[in-house]
Amino acid sequence: MSKILIRGAKVLGGEPQDVLIDGEVIEAVGAGLSTEGAEVVEADGKVLLPGLVDLHTHLREPGREDSETVLTGTRAAASGGYTAVFAMANTFPVADTAGVVEQVWRLGKEHGYCDVQPIGAVTVGLEGRKLAELGAMHESAAGVTVFSDDGKCVDDAVIMRRALEYVKAFGGVVAQHAQEPRLTEGAQMNEGVVSAELGLGGWPAVAEESIIARDVLLAEHVGSRVHICHLSTAGSVEIVRWAKSRGIQVTAEVTPHHLLLTDELVRTYNPVYKVNPPLRTERDVMALREALADGTIDIVATDHAPHPHEDKDCEWAAAAMGMVGLETALSVVQETMVDTGLLDWAGVADRMSFKPARIGRATGHGRPVSAGEPANLTLVDTAYRGQVDPAGFASRSRNTPYEGRELPGRVTHTWLRGKATLVDGKLT
């Protein structure tokens, strides 16, 4: 592989520097670097970040290739600045065996736009009754460290306790979709003023908060790690903050859409805004932003949930829940966190690369931009502003809530171990 010189980049938003890549690693970082024969990328003051890591992606393969495949999903990831994604287990068949997680892992290796780390199911078939092959999935070639029944809650406390005890043996983590099922039967949106006015079934905040409260206490009792998926309410923030103050091993994520959008959008009855957990209130949005800024919420994760056109182009009640997010995540974070002064770019690197890699044990990702480190990098034009056009997405699906909306920032380049996967905004 040839050498690449990224000239004049603001590393983590700091003063412009040059970054020299040699093969798969960063050779040097500093001012006025030069080398003969290197390919030169003029950064012109763009921000250089470590490659982003998404701890919560739905790639849909195997079984729902009409929505997304490992190839199209990883192309979308590279377009959004990601060099590693964790693929959720709710595929068909469910990723609850060593065989299925290895299939997903090998597809990621084959396509090469980013590293794919499969997430294993906690229970067989996501049915919540019997633990899946957690040990076998961890010992497989995929080396699974994160387990989740995302899309469904592990609502049985005994099963959840056993899962936490099991993964503790090898340093794994259980990622919980916090939703008490009995409290959300028939739920269509956030329970509150808007749901009452629209006459739609409500998804109350307590359905999330009660599971989080239970699970942090279980994690404390067992001495194991628990991760809270797509935390969405102000009350959930307070529970996680309390748990961390007690030294409980809990981490939490927030999605870009929960940082920006509110349940007022449901008044349009446009199913593109239907998601699980639902869009919440302005008060919740502000609490989530503050919690991400102060570290109570550890990371941003996309919950990239692609659906075919027919699953969203229908009446609200029949529509599938979920939004695509890989290609717009960084722009939303810039608008809600950076442009508001809540985070600087070093903070973004922490929440979208360093910490998710650490939680998921993603070796080689979430590393500093310094000499000797893997050249997993993304270059961002933070001055750019443009309207979101899903027709240009690399994802197979187009169910974005941001169509036509102006957002800041654009990823121009992504490198995976020194190999360009995105150049001037175009996939290689």
N, C-alpha and C positions, 0 to 999 in steps of 0.2 A: 504494500500500500504506500502511496506517495505521501509526502508531508503536506499539511495544510496549515497556513498561517491566517488566523483570524485577527485582523488588524483594527485597532481602535474600538474594542468592545468594552462596554461598562460591565465588568464582572460583578454580578449580584447588585448592579445598580451603582457601583462605585465609580471612581475615576477611570477614564479610558485606558485600556492596556491591550497588549498583544498576547495572543494565546497560540502556541505552536503545538500542533498535533503531529505525532510521529507514529504511524501504524495505529494501534488500538489505544494508545495512551497519550496523555498530555506530557509533552517534553519540557515545556517552559511557559511561564507566565511573567510578563514584565513589559517595560516600555522599550520601544525601538528594536524589537526582535527582528531578525532577518535570517533567511536561509536560502541558499541557491536551490532552484528547482521546485520550490514549494508552490502549491496552489494557493493563491491569495484570495481571501474573502474580506472585502472592505465592509467592516461593521458600521462605520460612520456613526458611532455613538449609540448603536442599538445595545440592548441589555442582554448579557450572556448569562444563562442560568444552567445549573446541572439539569440533565434530562429529567423531565417530570415523571412521577410514578403514581399510577392510579390504583388504589387499593380496592376499587369497586367498579368493575366493568362487566357488562353482559355481552359476550361475543356470540351467544346463541348456538354455536356449533359444538356438538352434533345436534341435529334434530329440527332446528328452526333456521335453516340456511336462507329462507325467504326473507328473514329479518336482517341477518348479519352472518358473516363467516369470520373465521379467524383472520383470513386475508384482508377482507374489507375493514374489519374492526381495527386491525393493527395499522392499516393504511390511514384510517381516521386518527388513530392515536399519534402516529408520526406527524400528521398534519397539525395536530394540536400541541406538539412539542414533547410528547411522551416517548420515553425509551423503554418503559416497562409498564405492563398492566397485569392486574390480578383478575382472572376470569371466574365469574361466579358459577356456582354449581347447578343452577336450575336449567339444565339442558335436557334433551331427550335422546338417549337415556340420561338420567341424573348422574352427575359426577360423584358417585358414592363408592366407587371401587378404584383400585389401582389401575385397571385397564382403561377406564374412561379418562382419568386425569392424565395418564401418559399419552393418550391419543391427542388431547388438547395441547399438551406440552410439546409434542412432536410437530403438530401443525404450526405452532408458533416458531419452532426452530426452522421449519421448512420455508416459511414465508419471509421471515427476517426483517420486517419493518420495525418491530420492537420485540423485546423479550416478553413472553407470555408465561405467567406463573398461575397454574390452576388453583382454585380454591375448592377444597373438598366439602361435600355435604356433611353435616353433623349427624343426620339420621338417614336411614335407608329410605330412598325415594322421597325425601323431604317430608315424610309422613309423621315425624315426631314421636315415633313409638319405639324404635330400636336404633342404637348407635350404629353408624356406618363403619366401614373399615378404616378408622382413623390411622391406626398404626401402619397398615399396609400402604395407605396413600402416602404417608410420610416417608416410608422406606422405599417407595417406588422411585423410578428415574425422575419423576416430577418433583420429588422432595417437598411435598405439601406441608406448609406450616400454618396456613390459615384455613379455618373451617367455618362454614356458614350455611344455614338453610334459607338464605335471603330470598325474599318473596313470601316466606312463611316464618313465623316466630317459633322458636323452641319454647313452647309455652309450658311444658311439663317441667316443674322444678327439679324433679329427681333426674330426668334425662339431662337437663342442663348441668346439674352438679356433676354427674358422671362424665360428661364431655369435658368439663373444666379439669377434673381430676386426671383424665386420660391424657390430654394435651400437655399438661404440666410436665409430664415425664420427659418430653423432648422439646420443651420451650415453645410449644405452639400457642395459638390464640384462637378463641371462639369469637366470631363476629356475629353479633345478634341483631336480627331484624326485630326491633322492639315494638310489638303490636299484640296486645291482649285480644285474642280473636273474638271472645264473647262480647267485648265492648265495641267491636267494630263491624258487627254483622250488618250487611247491607249498606255500609258506609260509602259515600260517593265523594265527599269533600270534608274539609275541616269543619268540626262542629262549632258553631258560633252564630253571630248575627247574620252573616251572609247565607249560611245554610238554612237558617230559619226563614229568611225572606224568600229564598228560592224553593224551599220545600224539598231539599235534597237531604238524604240520610247523612248524619254527621259522624266524623271520625274524631273523637274527643282527645284532647291532649293527654288526659290521664291514662289512656290506653297505651301510650308510649312510656309515660313517666313511671307507671307502676311496674312495668317489666324491667326498666333500667334500675329502679330502686332494688328490686328483688335480685337482679343479676350482680350488681356491685357487692351486695351482701354475700351472695354465694361465692363470688371471686375472693372476697376477703376471708371467708371461712375456709376455702380450699387452698388459698395462697397461689392462685393461678391468674392468668391474664384474660381479660374480657375486653372486647372492642365493640363499641356501639355504632352500628351503621346509621347513616343518614339521620342524625339527630335533628329534630325540627322544632322544638318548643322551648320557650323561656324556662319552663319548669324543669325540663330535662337538663338544661344548662346548670341549674342550681344543684340538682342531684349529683351530676358529675363533678361539679366543683367541690361539693361536700365530700364525695368519695375520695377525691384526690387529696383533700386536706387530711384524711385519715391514713393516707399511704396505700390505699387500695390500687391494685394494678389495673386501672381502667384507662382506655384511650377512646377517643370519639372522633367521628368525622361529620362534616357538613357538606352538602352538595352546593354547587354554584346556584342552582335555581332556588334553593331555600335562602340564599343570601340576597336575592334580588326580587323575586316575585311574591305576590301575596294572593290570598283567597279572593280578593276583589275581582281578579281576572276571570273567575269562574262565572261571573255575571254574563259573560259573553256566550256561555254554554259551548265554547270551543273545546273539544276533547283533547287538544294539544296540551291543555293545562291540567289534565287529569293525571295524577301521579300518586305514588304510595311511598312514604307518608305524604299526605296532601300538602298543598301550599297553605301556609298558615297566615297569621295576622301581621300587620306592620310592626307591632310590639315584639313578636317573636323574631322577625327578621333582624331588627335592631339588636336584640339580645344575642342572636347567633353571631352577628358581626363582631360585637364586643367580646364575646367568648373566644372567637377565633383569634382576635387580636391579643388577648391576654393569656392565651395558651390553654384555657380550659378545654376548648375544642382543639384537638391536636392537628388535624389535617383537613384538607379539601379532597373529596373523592367524588367522581362524576356521577356514579350510579347510571352510567350510559346504558339506556334501555331502548334499543331499537325495535320498532314495530313496522310491519308492512302497512301500506297506505289504507287498505280496507279495514284494518283494526283500529284506525283513528278517524277515518272519514265516515262517521256514523253518528247516531244519537249518543248523547253523553253517557247514559246508563249502560249502554252496550260496549263502550269504548274500552280498550286496554289501558292500563296504567303505565306511565313511563315516558321518558324524554331522552333523546340523544344528547350527549354532552361533551364528548371528547374534543371536538373541534372548536368549541366556544368557551371552554372552562377558564382558560387563562384570561380571556377578554373580560369575562364576568367578574373574575377576581380582581382584575385591574380596576374595573369600574367601581366595585363595591368596597374594596379594601385599600388599594393603592391610591387611587385618585381622591379618595375621601380622607387620606392621611392616617388610616388605621394601621396599615402595614407598609413597610418599605420593601424593596425587591429582595433583600436578604431574608426578610420574613416570609415572603412568598416562596422562596427556595426552601425554607425550613418546612412550611406547611404542605408544599406540593412535591417535594423531592426527598429531603433528608429524613423527615419523620415517617412518611409512609413506607419508605424503604426499610427503615429500622423496625417498624411494627411488623412488617411482613417478612423480615429477614431476606430482603432482596440483595444478594451479594453483588457487588460491583455497581450498584445504583445508589443514588442519594449520597454521592461522594463529593468532597470539596473540588472546586475548580482550581487545581494546583498541580504542580509537576509530579509525575509518577502515578497519577490517578487515571482511571479509565476515561476515555474520551466520549462520555455520554453527555451531550450538550444540546442546548436549544438557544437560538438567537431570536430575540423579540424586538420588533419595531414598535416601541411603545407610543410613538407619536402618531401612528396611523389611526384613523377613524373611518369606519365604513359600515354599510348595512349588511346584515346577515342574509346570505342567499343560499338556502339549502340545496339548490340545484348544483352548486359547486362542491358539495360535501363528498368526501371519500367514502363515508359510511353508506351502506346499502339502503338505509332508511332515512327519512326526512322529517321525522316528528320532533322538530325543534320548536320551543316556545318563543324563539327570538327572531323568527322570520320577519325581515323588513325593519328590524330594530337596529339602530346605530350603536355599535359597541367599539371600545378603544382596543388598540393593540392587535398585532398580527405576527404570528410565528413565521419567520422567513426561512430558517434553516434548522434542521435537526440532524444530529450525528449519533449513531449507535456504534460504540467502540470504534470511533474514527471513520466510520463509513457513513456518507451522507445518505439519509433517507428522504430528506426534503431540502430542496435548493431553490431559493428565490420564490418560495411559496408553492413550488411544484414538486410532487412526489417523483423520486428517481426510479 
